[in-house]
Amino acid sequence: MGTEQLIDAASLIAFPAERPTLDRHAREVATAQALCDEVLRDGPLLTHIWTSPYGRVGTILIPVVDMTLFEDRRRTVEAALKGIALAVDAGARCISFTGMIPAATDYARDIADRVGPAAPDDDAGRSPSLTTGHAAVVAAFAFNVESILTTAGRSYDDESVGFVGIGSIGQGILRLLDARGSPRKVFIVDITQNRDRLLRIREDLKGDVEVVAIDKDGGLPPWLYDRCSLFLSATSTPLVIDVDQLRPGTLLVDDSFPFGFDAERAASRIAAAADIRITIAGGLHGVETLELADVFSHTERASEFGILLDRIARIINPWPKCMTGCVYSSLLTNYYDLPRTLGPVTYRDADTFYSKLKSEGFSGTPPHVFTFDTMHREAIQTMPEIRLERPAHA
C-alpha cells in the first residue's frame, strides 16, 4: 500500500464468526475460518473508510476469527500486530480494538508490550496511539441508558436496576451511573466465583445494592425478573437474559458479546406486543455526519464476503450520525485529546469521555436491536418511541 495517507485512525476487527444469538458455534466458526483463510490469507485487510469532520477512520479485519480469540493468545496478538502495521502504513495515528480483542489480550496490554520500540513508525518517526476504546464504550452505554429512559418517559432514579456482568466494562458502567443517579434498588449480578469481588464493589456504591451470584452457564433467577424494571447487561455469557420472562414495561440495555439475549425472539415480542423496550448500548450519536467513502471489494466468493462487509458497515454505522463507540474512539481520542485506555477502564477515564462528549453534543442512539435473516444480512429494528410505564411490582 505504501505510505499514502488514506486514514487518520483505525479500528481492528476480528473476523466475524456467527450471528450473535444463534447456537451454531462449531459450524459458524468452521465456515468463518474457511472464508477468513481464503480472503485474508493470513494478512489484515482495510475493509471500510468513513469520512467525518474529525478525520477519516478505517476498519481493518485481522486474520483471526472472533470466536477463537481466546484459544491462542500469541496468535491473536500476532494478528493484531499485522493489523497495526497496515493501519500505520495507511496513515492511522490512533488505533482502537473492537469486540473481545481487548479481553483476549489482557485489555490490549499484550499488544502494547509488543508495539513499543519495535512499532511500525510513520515517516515522522512517531508510533501510533493504541486504545481499547473502552472509555468510549462505557460512555456510550451511559448515553444509551439515558436514551432508552427518555423515549420511555422514565427516570433512572425511579428504576430498579439489574446490572448483569460486572467485568471491566460492567464495572465501569456501574460506577459511571452510580455517580449520576441513585435508583430505587440495584442488583449486581455475576457468576458465583466472583461473589467476593462483588461484595467489595458493593461497599463503594451508594443506595440499596444487593449482590446476586449465578451459575456460570445458568440464566438469571426467575425472581429477579419480578424485581427489576431496567436490566443493564455487559456479559460474555450468551442468552443469560430470557426475553420471554421480562415483565411488561421492562427496559433492557445490552453491550454483551455474544448478545445477552435472543434478538430474534425480542424482535418478535416487540413487533407483536411492544410491551418491552431494548437497545444495543455500543453506539454514539454525534452532531456530525459520517460518510462511508470506500468499501473493499473482493471477486472471490464475492456474495458471501460482500454480505459480511455490508453487515459490518451497518452495525458500525447504522445511521448517518451514529457509530459504535469502540470504532469512533479511534477518531475522537486524538481529536479531543481524550485518554487512551490500556488495561481495565477506570472511572476517571470513562467520566472524562462521557463529560467531554456530552459537552460536544453527543448522545445515545435511537433504541434498536440487530436481527439477522437467513442470508446473514443484518437488519435494524428500532423501538417504538412511546411512553412505557415501569412494571408496578419492581
Steps between C-alpha positions, in 0.01 A plus 500: 500500500791733562474806723204669331286687755174308474377528859565691821383226737420131489313234692590132491225239462536124541343303215130452597399139552133490579169666546533595865191332642496169316629176650704399196854561627687206350351528152520878490862506620604242239325693222649830613847350530483369143387839369759682713780280362381544143447876508767623740769235435649567845521873439285795616262685270381861502129448433319833553590868520269764646555873466400757760599845626711317759703325231488172307463170682557157356400155620752220464415131509778303665571133422342338804137393546322679785375183670859361514671805650560331835629171360850623419594835651829515311322452167246768593775747590687423176182560298448833678860605430446434131191719514691777675773490236241537223323781689822697544594442137163651405563805718318422827620690805265331749387138494220343703391139550146368469301213647693255718847584367583700817368228733707235319820706526495619864305810399744560211804514728641189331477683168645825634795313652588376152459839336723738701847550347435246224186676383449565130570874481377755253730732302523739797628221725193498725332185627120477500283550805326180609175480694249233591230760441336386823462849648295593194305173527410569864402858415287374211324258734411783738371710211283213382354446846397863489360457147281200576369659821420825319307326222307300762424815700680376811776595743804297609444589866154342482619160370595172664814404312663164431866528391591172330873438451742698717824464307712797393229649280218415740681644797578817305134541410392427857729767647425760232125467552537480879661844492205641308196350665356289778237247389242351735696175512811360331579131448855420387512161330797283410617140532541338840882499472492882500275539805774632732601760242138608463473544876805729496356701211172538688682679783591786263148552366228715643139404555336160541728246326461120505747241368359214289728206416400262221643184344745552216277334241170592661256777433359760734292376795128531416432723801734767361269565206231595753730740682661693213355764268832567322768246407851611401708220352870479413573130520681238294235238580256474207125495563535558875188718482179326393294757310185291552534551876539878483194653663293746294653843534858373544789679327822324395831657394754245373868522407582130520693278260330285393172677577371430850151438359338340196462784251256315274267412787525857628414646161200266470369598842545871436329475161206313652450677831743794531492439876878503556775728371855393410806675361852405401724718714819540298420791270551875523278756328705807411431834339696433180422266212728207427515398135610159378759599242646165400427130537742228399366277223605142450440281197536159666186387681385858447144437607587343836774746586295791369218409738751495785638843405149641476414364845816647652426842351139502618586401855781757527311785333124429522400864447692790339596664831547177697803278546596230748708640785792260460552611137414866561753516784789467256395833347374684808791411729754707309254763377392595852824394674317238704662219702635191328387194692724197549413262781162501676310821441502741794213711625710814443559422131137402440379815673740714296368350177137530607532861618690619194272329249193624687630856477557454126141390438539122488218277623371145476367346181133439431405186697539201269597134465681316224340190351623265230316333215584167337753667270687644801405851390461718805186703549442780748175501691436827677284517809164680501545844653204488735471530874545168682393482860739323737384166643293564810662217695862614451 
